[in-house]
């Protein structure tokens, strides 16, 4: 008998299955269903990633590090990197790629707060928690004076979209969680509200990102 679909599993349980190779989708609660690109996150950093990562200076917090491809590249370039993820399996895979890791929420106390030179929010992780202003305010507490945030963005034109989502495999669906989608034309205002008045928006071969500089 096949396993009965469960729709109340913790996010970490379903995401762990995805990290271990189970096919998984993001189900937006407006009925949009998109693949969760775990295979992309598990590969090595490619040329597009490296364009983004070349803006990371010094000791770097990789927030929502997943299986660690971005942090692995920085470690190999001589950076000290701490990968942060709420899912233990993600941290385990990142550790196997040479990262120091911390299992926990970005809003929980983290090591060396206020001393990191760069915080990295790759792969849409500015959406963590569904409130990008609150997230950027928290990140401002984590980076040192003069530090920066390097952040992936959506193409311009959609502003900020606050959505409920869950992730789904063939056998289980997570509990709903809040997420946000941030377009390139919206990040400067968010950054200023959070205390990052500098927001240099760039695009490389269709990949939009920004470097937020703190002018304290």
PyMOL commands that place a pseudoatom at each C-alpha (Angstrom):
pseudoatom trace, name=CA, resn=UNK, resi=1, chain=A, elem=C, hetatm=0, pos=[0.000, 0.000, 0.000]
pseudoatom trace, name=CA, resn=UNK, resi=2, chain=A, elem=C, hetatm=0, pos=[1.386, 3.398, -0.925]
pseudoatom trace, name=CA, resn=UNK, resi=3, chain=A, elem=C, hetatm=0, pos=[2.082, 5.962, 1.778]
pseudoatom trace, name=CA, resn=UNK, resi=4, chain=A, elem=C, hetatm=0, pos=[-0.828, 8.294, 2.499]
pseudoatom trace, name=CA, resn=UNK, resi=5, chain=A, elem=C, hetatm=0, pos=[-0.170, 11.943, 1.627]
pseudoatom trace, name=CA, resn=UNK, resi=6, chain=A, elem=C, hetatm=0, pos=[0.475, 14.022, 4.733]
pseudoatom trace, name=CA, resn=UNK, resi=7, chain=A, elem=C, hetatm=0, pos=[-0.125, 17.764, 4.612]
pseudoatom trace, name=CA, resn=UNK, resi=8, chain=A, elem=C, hetatm=0, pos=[0.985, 18.758, 8.101]
pseudoatom trace, name=CA, resn=UNK, resi=9, chain=A, elem=C, hetatm=0, pos=[4.670, 17.849, 8.175]
pseudoatom trace, name=CA, resn=UNK, resi=10, chain=A, elem=C, hetatm=0, pos=[7.272, 20.295, 9.493]
pseudoatom trace, name=CA, resn=UNK, resi=11, chain=A, elem=C, hetatm=0, pos=[9.101, 22.206, 6.759]
pseudoatom trace, name=CA, resn=UNK, resi=12, chain=A, elem=C, hetatm=0, pos=[12.401, 20.653, 7.841]
pseudoatom trace, name=CA, resn=UNK, resi=13, chain=A, elem=C, hetatm=0, pos=[11.076, 17.114, 7.355]
pseudoatom trace, name=CA, resn=UNK, resi=14, chain=A, elem=C, hetatm=0, pos=[9.938, 17.709, 3.782]
pseudoatom trace, name=CA, resn=UNK, resi=15, chain=A, elem=C, hetatm=0, pos=[12.996, 19.784, 2.839]
pseudoatom trace, name=CA, resn=UNK, resi=16, chain=A, elem=C, hetatm=0, pos=[15.295, 17.084, 4.210]
pseudoatom trace, name=CA, resn=UNK, resi=17, chain=A, elem=C, hetatm=0, pos=[13.675, 14.562, 1.866]
pseudoatom trace, name=CA, resn=UNK, resi=18, chain=A, elem=C, hetatm=0, pos=[14.223, 16.977, -1.027]
pseudoatom trace, name=CA, resn=UNK, resi=19, chain=A, elem=C, hetatm=0, pos=[17.887, 17.453, -0.110]
pseudoatom trace, name=CA, resn=UNK, resi=20, chain=A, elem=C, hetatm=0, pos=[18.302, 13.691, -0.144]
pseudoatom trace, name=CA, resn=UNK, resi=21, chain=A, elem=C, hetatm=0, pos=[16.976, 13.452, -3.692]
pseudoatom trace, name=CA, resn=UNK, resi=22, chain=A, elem=C, hetatm=0, pos=[13.187, 13.296, -3.482]
pseudoatom trace, name=CA, resn=UNK, resi=23, chain=A, elem=C, hetatm=0, pos=[11.459, 15.423, -6.112]
pseudoatom trace, name=CA, resn=UNK, resi=24, chain=A, elem=C, hetatm=0, pos=[9.851, 18.472, -4.564]
pseudoatom trace, name=CA, resn=UNK, resi=25, chain=A, elem=C, hetatm=0, pos=[7.769, 21.489, -5.593]
pseudoatom trace, name=CA, resn=UNK, resi=26, chain=A, elem=C, hetatm=0, pos=[6.855, 24.799, -4.032]
pseudoatom trace, name=CA, resn=UNK, resi=27, chain=A, elem=C, hetatm=0, pos=[3.103, 25.169, -3.815]
pseudoatom trace, name=CA, resn=UNK, resi=28, chain=A, elem=C, hetatm=0, pos=[2.115, 28.819, -3.602]
pseudoatom trace, name=CA, resn=UNK, resi=29, chain=A, elem=C, hetatm=0, pos=[-1.251, 29.058, -1.930]
pseudoatom trace, name=CA, resn=UNK, resi=30, chain=A, elem=C, hetatm=0, pos=[-2.712, 30.961, -4.868]
pseudoatom trace, name=CA, resn=UNK, resi=31, chain=A, elem=C, hetatm=0, pos=[-2.493, 27.575, -6.678]
pseudoatom trace, name=CA, resn=UNK, resi=32, chain=A, elem=C, hetatm=0, pos=[0.790, 28.257, -8.517]
pseudoatom trace, name=CA, resn=UNK, resi=33, chain=A, elem=C, hetatm=0, pos=[3.084, 25.186, -8.405]
pseudoatom trace, name=CA, resn=UNK, resi=34, chain=A, elem=C, hetatm=0, pos=[6.792, 25.496, -9.224]
pseudoatom trace, name=CA, resn=UNK, resi=35, chain=A, elem=C, hetatm=0, pos=[9.689, 23.029, -8.918]
pseudoatom trace, name=CA, resn=UNK, resi=36, chain=A, elem=C, hetatm=0, pos=[11.967, 23.438, -5.920]
pseudoatom trace, name=CA, resn=UNK, resi=37, chain=A, elem=C, hetatm=0, pos=[15.402, 23.661, -7.627]
pseudoatom trace, name=CA, resn=UNK, resi=38, chain=A, elem=C, hetatm=0, pos=[17.307, 21.498, -5.142]
pseudoatom trace, name=CA, resn=UNK, resi=39, chain=A, elem=C, hetatm=0, pos=[19.451, 19.969, -7.904]
pseudoatom trace, name=CA, resn=UNK, resi=40, chain=A, elem=C, hetatm=0, pos=[20.656, 23.464, -8.788]
pseudoatom trace, name=CA, resn=UNK, resi=41, chain=A, elem=C, hetatm=0, pos=[21.469, 24.207, -5.161]
pseudoatom trace, name=CA, resn=UNK, resi=42, chain=A, elem=C, hetatm=0, pos=[23.488, 20.991, -4.807]
pseudoatom trace, name=CA, resn=UNK, resi=43, chain=A, elem=C, hetatm=0, pos=[25.766, 21.588, -7.792]
pseudoatom trace, name=CA, resn=UNK, resi=44, chain=A, elem=C, hetatm=0, pos=[29.011, 23.565, -7.662]
pseudoatom trace, name=CA, resn=UNK, resi=45, chain=A, elem=C, hetatm=0, pos=[28.946, 27.340, -8.110]
pseudoatom trace, name=CA, resn=UNK, resi=46, chain=A, elem=C, hetatm=0, pos=[28.773, 28.302, -11.789]
pseudoatom trace, name=CA, resn=UNK, resi=47, chain=A, elem=C, hetatm=0, pos=[29.771, 31.459, -13.628]
pseudoatom trace, name=CA, resn=UNK, resi=48, chain=A, elem=C, hetatm=0, pos=[26.559, 33.268, -12.750]
pseudoatom trace, name=CA, resn=UNK, resi=49, chain=A, elem=C, hetatm=0, pos=[27.044, 32.443, -9.061]
pseudoatom trace, name=CA, resn=UNK, resi=50, chain=A, elem=C, hetatm=0, pos=[30.642, 33.622, -9.161]
pseudoatom trace, name=CA, resn=UNK, resi=51, chain=A, elem=C, hetatm=0, pos=[29.614, 37.043, -10.498]
pseudoatom trace, name=CA, resn=UNK, resi=52, chain=A, elem=C, hetatm=0, pos=[27.459, 37.423, -7.396]
pseudoatom trace, name=CA, resn=UNK, resi=53, chain=A, elem=C, hetatm=0, pos=[30.020, 35.940, -5.013]
pseudoatom trace, name=CA, resn=UNK, resi=54, chain=A, elem=C, hetatm=0, pos=[32.808, 38.208, -6.198]
pseudoatom trace, name=CA, resn=UNK, resi=55, chain=A, elem=C, hetatm=0, pos=[31.000, 40.992, -4.306]
pseudoatom trace, name=CA, resn=UNK, resi=56, chain=A, elem=C, hetatm=0, pos=[31.395, 39.143, -0.989]
pseudoatom trace, name=CA, resn=UNK, resi=57, chain=A, elem=C, hetatm=0, pos=[34.257, 40.661, 0.992]
pseudoatom trace, name=CA, resn=UNK, resi=58, chain=A, elem=C, hetatm=0, pos=[35.957, 39.127, 4.010]
pseudoatom trace, name=CA, resn=UNK, resi=59, chain=A, elem=C, hetatm=0, pos=[34.202, 37.027, 6.625]
pseudoatom trace, name=CA, resn=UNK, resi=60, chain=A, elem=C, hetatm=0, pos=[30.772, 36.108, 5.265]
pseudoatom trace, name=CA, resn=UNK, resi=61, chain=A, elem=C, hetatm=0, pos=[27.479, 34.879, 6.700]
pseudoatom trace, name=CA, resn=UNK, resi=62, chain=A, elem=C, hetatm=0, pos=[25.674, 32.664, 4.179]
pseudoatom trace, name=CA, resn=UNK, resi=63, chain=A, elem=C, hetatm=0, pos=[22.078, 32.965, 5.376]
pseudoatom trace, name=CA, resn=UNK, resi=64, chain=A, elem=C, hetatm=0, pos=[19.863, 30.096, 4.265]
pseudoatom trace, name=CA, resn=UNK, resi=65, chain=A, elem=C, hetatm=0, pos=[22.984, 28.316, 3.037]
pseudoatom trace, name=CA, resn=UNK, resi=66, chain=A, elem=C, hetatm=0, pos=[21.194, 25.133, 1.909]
pseudoatom trace, name=CA, resn=UNK, resi=67, chain=A, elem=C, hetatm=0, pos=[23.626, 22.419, 0.807]
pseudoatom trace, name=CA, resn=UNK, resi=68, chain=A, elem=C, hetatm=0, pos=[26.463, 24.913, 0.586]
pseudoatom trace, name=CA, resn=UNK, resi=69, chain=A, elem=C, hetatm=0, pos=[27.447, 25.561, -3.014]
pseudoatom trace, name=CA, resn=UNK, resi=70, chain=A, elem=C, hetatm=0, pos=[27.881, 29.328, -2.549]
pseudoatom trace, name=CA, resn=UNK, resi=71, chain=A, elem=C, hetatm=0, pos=[29.810, 29.110, 0.696]
pseudoatom trace, name=CA, resn=UNK, resi=72, chain=A, elem=C, hetatm=0, pos=[32.021, 26.343, -0.696]
pseudoatom trace, name=CA, resn=UNK, resi=73, chain=A, elem=C, hetatm=0, pos=[33.225, 28.683, -3.439]
pseudoatom trace, name=CA, resn=UNK, resi=74, chain=A, elem=C, hetatm=0, pos=[34.016, 31.430, -0.928]
pseudoatom trace, name=CA, resn=UNK, resi=75, chain=A, elem=C, hetatm=0, pos=[35.886, 29.036, 1.379]
pseudoatom trace, name=CA, resn=UNK, resi=76, chain=A, elem=C, hetatm=0, pos=[38.050, 27.922, -1.533]
pseudoatom trace, name=CA, resn=UNK, resi=77, chain=A, elem=C, hetatm=0, pos=[38.879, 31.574, -2.157]
pseudoatom trace, name=CA, resn=UNK, resi=78, chain=A, elem=C, hetatm=0, pos=[40.097, 31.976, 1.399]
pseudoatom trace, name=CA, resn=UNK, resi=79, chain=A, elem=C, hetatm=0, pos=[37.047, 33.508, 3.087]
pseudoatom trace, name=CA, resn=UNK, resi=80, chain=A, elem=C, hetatm=0, pos=[35.842, 32.491, 6.503]
pseudoatom trace, name=CA, resn=UNK, resi=81, chain=A, elem=C, hetatm=0, pos=[32.197, 31.515, 6.003]
pseudoatom trace, name=CA, resn=UNK, resi=82, chain=A, elem=C, hetatm=0, pos=[29.450, 30.583, 8.432]
pseudoatom trace, name=CA, resn=UNK, resi=83, chain=A, elem=C, hetatm=0, pos=[26.494, 28.887, 6.773]
pseudoatom trace, name=CA, resn=UNK, resi=84, chain=A, elem=C, hetatm=0, pos=[23.196, 29.327, 8.619]
pseudoatom trace, name=CA, resn=UNK, resi=85, chain=A, elem=C, hetatm=0, pos=[20.158, 27.139, 7.939]
pseudoatom trace, name=CA, resn=UNK, resi=86, chain=A, elem=C, hetatm=0, pos=[17.171, 25.978, 9.953]
pseudoatom trace, name=CA, resn=UNK, resi=87, chain=A, elem=C, hetatm=0, pos=[17.390, 22.456, 8.496]
pseudoatom trace, name=CA, resn=UNK, resi=88, chain=A, elem=C, hetatm=0, pos=[20.023, 20.133, 9.964]
pseudoatom trace, name=CA, resn=UNK, resi=89, chain=A, elem=C, hetatm=0, pos=[20.374, 18.115, 6.751]
pseudoatom trace, name=CA, resn=UNK, resi=90, chain=A, elem=C, hetatm=0, pos=[21.234, 21.283, 4.813]
pseudoatom trace, name=CA, resn=UNK, resi=91, chain=A, elem=C, hetatm=0, pos=[23.868, 22.194, 7.377]
pseudoatom trace, name=CA, resn=UNK, resi=92, chain=A, elem=C, hetatm=0, pos=[25.249, 18.651, 7.252]
pseudoatom trace, name=CA, resn=UNK, resi=93, chain=A, elem=C, hetatm=0, pos=[25.637, 18.799, 3.478]
pseudoatom trace, name=CA, resn=UNK, resi=94, chain=A, elem=C, hetatm=0, pos=[27.218, 22.259, 3.688]
pseudoatom trace, name=CA, resn=UNK, resi=95, chain=A, elem=C, hetatm=0, pos=[29.659, 21.047, 6.353]
pseudoatom trace, name=CA, resn=UNK, resi=96, chain=A, elem=C, hetatm=0, pos=[30.728, 18.236, 4.041]
pseudoatom trace, name=CA, resn=UNK, resi=97, chain=A, elem=C, hetatm=0, pos=[31.722, 20.943, 1.542]
pseudoatom trace, name=CA, resn=UNK, resi=98, chain=A, elem=C, hetatm=0, pos=[34.015, 22.704, 3.998]
pseudoatom trace, name=CA, resn=UNK, resi=99, chain=A, elem=C, hetatm=0, pos=[31.742, 25.270, 5.643]
pseudoatom trace, name=CA, resn=UNK, resi=100, chain=A, elem=C, hetatm=0, pos=[31.348, 26.043, 9.293]
pseudoatom trace, name=CA, resn=UNK, resi=101, chain=A, elem=C, hetatm=0, pos=[27.603, 25.830, 9.895]
pseudoatom trace, name=CA, resn=UNK, resi=102, chain=A, elem=C, hetatm=0, pos=[25.011, 26.897, 12.427]
pseudoatom trace, name=CA, resn=UNK, resi=103, chain=A, elem=C, hetatm=0, pos=[21.587, 25.262, 12.641]
pseudoatom trace, name=CA, resn=UNK, resi=104, chain=A, elem=C, hetatm=0, pos=[19.039, 27.879, 13.575]
pseudoatom trace, name=CA, resn=UNK, resi=105, chain=A, elem=C, hetatm=0, pos=[16.879, 30.814, 12.564]
pseudoatom trace, name=CA, resn=UNK, resi=106, chain=A, elem=C, hetatm=0, pos=[18.472, 34.057, 11.381]
pseudoatom trace, name=CA, resn=UNK, resi=107, chain=A, elem=C, hetatm=0, pos=[16.416, 35.868, 14.042]
pseudoatom trace, name=CA, resn=UNK, resi=108, chain=A, elem=C, hetatm=0, pos=[17.965, 33.752, 16.811]
pseudoatom trace, name=CA, resn=UNK, resi=109, chain=A, elem=C, hetatm=0, pos=[21.296, 34.765, 18.408]
pseudoatom trace, name=CA, resn=UNK, resi=110, chain=A, elem=C, hetatm=0, pos=[24.164, 33.974, 16.029]
pseudoatom trace, name=CA, resn=UNK, resi=111, chain=A, elem=C, hetatm=0, pos=[27.938, 33.841, 16.502]
pseudoatom trace, name=CA, resn=UNK, resi=112, chain=A, elem=C, hetatm=0, pos=[29.946, 37.057, 16.121]
pseudoatom trace, name=CA, resn=UNK, resi=113, chain=A, elem=C, hetatm=0, pos=[26.966, 39.363, 15.687]
pseudoatom trace, name=CA, resn=UNK, resi=114, chain=A, elem=C, hetatm=0, pos=[27.970, 42.796, 14.473]
pseudoatom trace, name=CA, resn=UNK, resi=115, chain=A, elem=C, hetatm=0, pos=[31.342, 41.661, 13.094]
pseudoatom trace, name=CA, resn=UNK, resi=116, chain=A, elem=C, hetatm=0, pos=[30.638, 40.032, 9.722]
pseudoatom trace, name=CA, resn=UNK, resi=117, chain=A, elem=C, hetatm=0, pos=[31.885, 41.927, 6.688]
pseudoatom trace, name=CA, resn=UNK, resi=118, chain=A, elem=C, hetatm=0, pos=[29.306, 40.435, 4.315]
pseudoatom trace, name=CA, resn=UNK, resi=119, chain=A, elem=C, hetatm=0, pos=[25.920, 38.779, 4.621]
pseudoatom trace, name=CA, resn=UNK, resi=120, chain=A, elem=C, hetatm=0, pos=[24.812, 36.724, 1.620]
pseudoatom trace, name=CA, resn=UNK, resi=121, chain=A, elem=C, hetatm=0, pos=[21.129, 36.224, 0.763]
pseudoatom trace, name=CA, resn=UNK, resi=122, chain=A, elem=C, hetatm=0, pos=[21.342, 34.074, -2.369]
pseudoatom trace, name=CA, resn=UNK, resi=123, chain=A, elem=C, hetatm=0, pos=[18.658, 32.105, -4.233]
pseudoatom trace, name=CA, resn=UNK, resi=124, chain=A, elem=C, hetatm=0, pos=[15.765, 34.314, -3.171]
pseudoatom trace, name=CA, resn=UNK, resi=125, chain=A, elem=C, hetatm=0, pos=[16.554, 34.169, 0.551]
pseudoatom trace, name=CA, resn=UNK, resi=126, chain=A, elem=C, hetatm=0, pos=[15.613, 37.811, 1.009]
pseudoatom trace, name=CA, resn=UNK, resi=127, chain=A, elem=C, hetatm=0, pos=[12.152, 36.224, 1.207]
pseudoatom trace, name=CA, resn=UNK, resi=128, chain=A, elem=C, hetatm=0, pos=[12.872, 34.381, 4.471]
pseudoatom trace, name=CA, resn=UNK, resi=129, chain=A, elem=C, hetatm=0, pos=[10.066, 34.981, 6.948]
pseudoatom trace, name=CA, resn=UNK, resi=130, chain=A, elem=C, hetatm=0, pos=[7.880, 36.875, 4.491]
pseudoatom trace, name=CA, resn=UNK, resi=131, chain=A, elem=C, hetatm=0, pos=[8.974, 40.339, 5.691]
pseudoatom trace, name=CA, resn=UNK, resi=132, chain=A, elem=C, hetatm=0, pos=[12.101, 41.531, 3.831]
pseudoatom trace, name=CA, resn=UNK, resi=133, chain=A, elem=C, hetatm=0, pos=[12.289, 44.798, 5.771]
pseudoatom trace, name=CA, resn=UNK, resi=134, chain=A, elem=C, hetatm=0, pos=[12.408, 42.946, 9.091]
pseudoatom trace, name=CA, resn=UNK, resi=135, chain=A, elem=C, hetatm=0, pos=[14.964, 40.525, 7.661]
pseudoatom trace, name=CA, resn=UNK, resi=136, chain=A, elem=C, hetatm=0, pos=[17.238, 43.316, 6.407]
pseudoatom trace, name=CA, resn=UNK, resi=137, chain=A, elem=C, hetatm=0, pos=[16.991, 45.091, 9.770]
pseudoatom trace, name=CA, resn=UNK, resi=138, chain=A, elem=C, hetatm=0, pos=[18.119, 41.869, 11.417]
pseudoatom trace, name=CA, resn=UNK, resi=139, chain=A, elem=C, hetatm=0, pos=[20.959, 41.482, 8.927]
pseudoatom trace, name=CA, resn=UNK, resi=140, chain=A, elem=C, hetatm=0, pos=[22.070, 45.032, 9.680]
pseudoatom trace, name=CA, resn=UNK, resi=141, chain=A, elem=C, hetatm=0, pos=[22.597, 43.901, 13.276]
pseudoatom trace, name=CA, resn=UNK, resi=142, chain=A, elem=C, hetatm=0, pos=[24.750, 40.995, 12.074]
pseudoatom trace, name=CA, resn=UNK, resi=143, chain=A, elem=C, hetatm=0, pos=[27.187, 42.864, 9.822]
pseudoatom trace, name=CA, resn=UNK, resi=144, chain=A, elem=C, hetatm=0, pos=[29.949, 45.161, 11.008]
pseudoatom trace, name=CA, resn=UNK, resi=145, chain=A, elem=C, hetatm=0, pos=[29.871, 48.941, 10.490]
pseudoatom trace, name=CA, resn=UNK, resi=146, chain=A, elem=C, hetatm=0, pos=[30.686, 49.403, 6.818]
pseudoatom trace, name=CA, resn=UNK, resi=147, chain=A, elem=C, hetatm=0, pos=[29.571, 45.852, 6.055]
pseudoatom trace, name=CA, resn=UNK, resi=148, chain=A, elem=C, hetatm=0, pos=[27.463, 44.827, 3.088]
pseudoatom trace, name=CA, resn=UNK, resi=149, chain=A, elem=C, hetatm=0, pos=[24.650, 42.540, 2.014]
pseudoatom trace, name=CA, resn=UNK, resi=150, chain=A, elem=C, hetatm=0, pos=[24.746, 40.712, -1.322]
pseudoatom trace, name=CA, resn=UNK, resi=151, chain=A, elem=C, hetatm=0, pos=[21.261, 39.672, -2.365]
pseudoatom trace, name=CA, resn=UNK, resi=152, chain=A, elem=C, hetatm=0, pos=[19.609, 37.847, -5.270]
pseudoatom trace, name=CA, resn=UNK, resi=153, chain=A, elem=C, hetatm=0, pos=[16.482, 39.513, -6.665]
pseudoatom trace, name=CA, resn=UNK, resi=154, chain=A, elem=C, hetatm=0, pos=[13.618, 38.945, -9.076]
pseudoatom trace, name=CA, resn=UNK, resi=155, chain=A, elem=C, hetatm=0, pos=[13.578, 40.918, -12.339]
pseudoatom trace, name=CA, resn=UNK, resi=156, chain=A, elem=C, hetatm=0, pos=[12.076, 44.404, -12.016]
pseudoatom trace, name=CA, resn=UNK, resi=157, chain=A, elem=C, hetatm=0, pos=[8.399, 45.074, -12.406]
pseudoatom trace, name=CA, resn=UNK, resi=158, chain=A, elem=C, hetatm=0, pos=[6.633, 43.188, -9.605]
pseudoatom trace, name=CA, resn=UNK, resi=159, chain=A, elem=C, hetatm=0, pos=[7.621, 45.122, -6.467]
pseudoatom trace, name=CA, resn=UNK, resi=160, chain=A, elem=C, hetatm=0, pos=[7.381, 43.064, -3.268]
pseudoatom trace, name=CA, resn=UNK, resi=161, chain=A, elem=C, hetatm=0, pos=[4.970, 40.149, -3.114]
pseudoatom trace, name=CA, resn=UNK, resi=162, chain=A, elem=C, hetatm=0, pos=[4.093, 38.589, 0.253]
pseudoatom trace, name=CA, resn=UNK, resi=163, chain=A, elem=C, hetatm=0, pos=[2.880, 35.019, -0.126]
pseudoatom trace, name=CA, resn=UNK, resi=164, chain=A, elem=C, hetatm=0, pos=[2.014, 31.872, 1.760]
pseudoatom trace, name=CA, resn=UNK, resi=165, chain=A, elem=C, hetatm=0, pos=[3.655, 28.708, 0.473]
pseudoatom trace, name=CA, resn=UNK, resi=166, chain=A, elem=C, hetatm=0, pos=[4.396, 25.120, 1.335]
pseudoatom trace, name=CA, resn=UNK, resi=167, chain=A, elem=C, hetatm=0, pos=[6.673, 22.509, -0.182]
pseudoatom trace, name=CA, resn=UNK, resi=168, chain=A, elem=C, hetatm=0, pos=[5.344, 19.223, -1.537]
pseudoatom trace, name=CA, resn=UNK, resi=169, chain=A, elem=C, hetatm=0, pos=[6.773, 15.822, -2.463]
pseudoatom trace, name=CA, resn=UNK, resi=170, chain=A, elem=C, hetatm=0, pos=[4.834, 12.809, -3.723]
pseudoatom trace, name=CA, resn=UNK, resi=171, chain=A, elem=C, hetatm=0, pos=[4.288, 11.678, -0.126]
pseudoatom trace, name=CA, resn=UNK, resi=172, chain=A, elem=C, hetatm=0, pos=[4.149, 14.766, 2.080]
pseudoatom trace, name=CA, resn=UNK, resi=173, chain=A, elem=C, hetatm=0, pos=[3.349, 18.456, 2.167]
pseudoatom trace, name=CA, resn=UNK, resi=174, chain=A, elem=C, hetatm=0, pos=[4.778, 20.878, 4.680]
pseudoatom trace, name=CA, resn=UNK, resi=175, chain=A, elem=C, hetatm=0, pos=[2.835, 23.223, 6.869]
pseudoatom trace, name=CA, resn=UNK, resi=176, chain=A, elem=C, hetatm=0, pos=[2.362, 26.653, 5.252]
pseudoatom trace, name=CA, resn=UNK, resi=177, chain=A, elem=C, hetatm=0, pos=[5.046, 29.274, 5.756]
pseudoatom trace, name=CA, resn=UNK, resi=178, chain=A, elem=C, hetatm=0, pos=[5.432, 32.938, 4.855]
pseudoatom trace, name=CA, resn=UNK, resi=179, chain=A, elem=C, hetatm=0, pos=[7.755, 34.020, 2.031]
pseudoatom trace, name=CA, resn=UNK, resi=180, chain=A, elem=C, hetatm=0, pos=[8.379, 37.192, 0.040]
pseudoatom trace, name=CA, resn=UNK, resi=181, chain=A, elem=C, hetatm=0, pos=[9.412, 37.770, -3.570]
pseudoatom trace, name=CA, resn=UNK, resi=182, chain=A, elem=C, hetatm=0, pos=[11.431, 40.971, -4.065]
pseudoatom trace, name=CA, resn=UNK, resi=183, chain=A, elem=C, hetatm=0, pos=[11.975, 42.593, -7.471]
pseudoatom trace, name=CA, resn=UNK, resi=184, chain=A, elem=C, hetatm=0, pos=[15.050, 44.612, -8.371]
pseudoatom trace, name=CA, resn=UNK, resi=185, chain=A, elem=C, hetatm=0, pos=[13.091, 47.858, -8.561]
pseudoatom trace, name=CA, resn=UNK, resi=186, chain=A, elem=C, hetatm=0, pos=[11.894, 47.485, -4.955]
pseudoatom trace, name=CA, resn=UNK, resi=187, chain=A, elem=C, hetatm=0, pos=[15.116, 46.737, -3.108]
pseudoatom trace, name=CA, resn=UNK, resi=188, chain=A, elem=C, hetatm=0, pos=[16.439, 50.303, -2.730]
pseudoatom trace, name=CA, resn=UNK, resi=189, chain=A, elem=C, hetatm=0, pos=[13.391, 51.416, -0.749]
pseudoatom trace, name=CA, resn=UNK, resi=190, chain=A, elem=C, hetatm=0, pos=[13.518, 48.297, 1.424]
pseudoatom trace, name=CA, resn=UNK, resi=191, chain=A, elem=C, hetatm=0, pos=[17.228, 48.786, 2.044]
pseudoatom trace, name=CA, resn=UNK, resi=192, chain=A, elem=C, hetatm=0, pos=[16.798, 52.439, 3.024]
pseudoatom trace, name=CA, resn=UNK, resi=193, chain=A, elem=C, hetatm=0, pos=[14.002, 51.589, 5.464]
pseudoatom trace, name=CA, resn=UNK, resi=194, chain=A, elem=C, hetatm=0, pos=[16.225, 48.927, 7.027]
pseudoatom trace, name=CA, resn=UNK, resi=195, chain=A, elem=C, hetatm=0, pos=[19.208, 51.294, 7.360]
pseudoatom trace, name=CA, resn=UNK, resi=196, chain=A, elem=C, hetatm=0, pos=[21.164, 50.438, 4.215]
pseudoatom trace, name=CA, resn=UNK, resi=197, chain=A, elem=C, hetatm=0, pos=[21.024, 53.676, 2.178]
pseudoatom trace, name=CA, resn=UNK, resi=198, chain=A, elem=C, hetatm=0, pos=[23.278, 52.323, -0.567]
pseudoatom trace, name=CA, resn=UNK, resi=199, chain=A, elem=C, hetatm=0, pos=[21.747, 49.788, -2.967]
pseudoatom trace, name=CA, resn=UNK, resi=200, chain=A, elem=C, hetatm=0, pos=[23.707, 49.092, -6.133]
pseudoatom trace, name=CA, resn=UNK, resi=201, chain=A, elem=C, hetatm=0, pos=[21.456, 46.998, -8.404]
pseudoatom trace, name=CA, resn=UNK, resi=202, chain=A, elem=C, hetatm=0, pos=[23.115, 44.962, -11.148]
pseudoatom trace, name=CA, resn=UNK, resi=203, chain=A, elem=C, hetatm=0, pos=[22.173, 42.368, -13.751]
pseudoatom trace, name=CA, resn=UNK, resi=204, chain=A, elem=C, hetatm=0, pos=[24.333, 39.686, -15.357]
pseudoatom trace, name=CA, resn=UNK, resi=205, chain=A, elem=C, hetatm=0, pos=[22.915, 37.513, -18.121]
pseudoatom trace, name=CA, resn=UNK, resi=206, chain=A, elem=C, hetatm=0, pos=[19.409, 37.836, -16.710]
pseudoatom trace, name=CA, resn=UNK, resi=207, chain=A, elem=C, hetatm=0, pos=[20.367, 37.397, -13.055]
pseudoatom trace, name=CA, resn=UNK, resi=208, chain=A, elem=C, hetatm=0, pos=[19.392, 40.426, -10.976]
pseudoatom trace, name=CA, resn=UNK, resi=209, chain=A, elem=C, hetatm=0, pos=[21.144, 41.139, -7.700]
pseudoatom trace, name=CA, resn=UNK, resi=210, chain=A, elem=C, hetatm=0, pos=[22.153, 44.036, -5.467]
pseudoatom trace, name=CA, resn=UNK, resi=211, chain=A, elem=C, hetatm=0, pos=[24.924, 45.028, -3.098]
pseudoatom trace, name=CA, resn=UNK, resi=212, chain=A, elem=C, hetatm=0, pos=[23.579, 46.906, -0.085]
pseudoatom trace, name=CA, resn=UNK, resi=213, chain=A, elem=C, hetatm=0, pos=[26.172, 49.065, 1.661]
pseudoatom trace, name=CA, resn=UNK, resi=214, chain=A, elem=C, hetatm=0, pos=[25.818, 50.273, 5.233]
pseudoatom trace, name=CA, resn=UNK, resi=215, chain=A, elem=C, hetatm=0, pos=[27.049, 53.852, 5.661]
pseudoatom trace, name=CA, resn=UNK, resi=216, chain=A, elem=C, hetatm=0, pos=[27.135, 53.977, 9.441]
for i in range(1, 216): cmd.bond("trace and resi %d" % i, "trace and resi %d" % (i + 1))
show_as sticks, trace
zoom trace
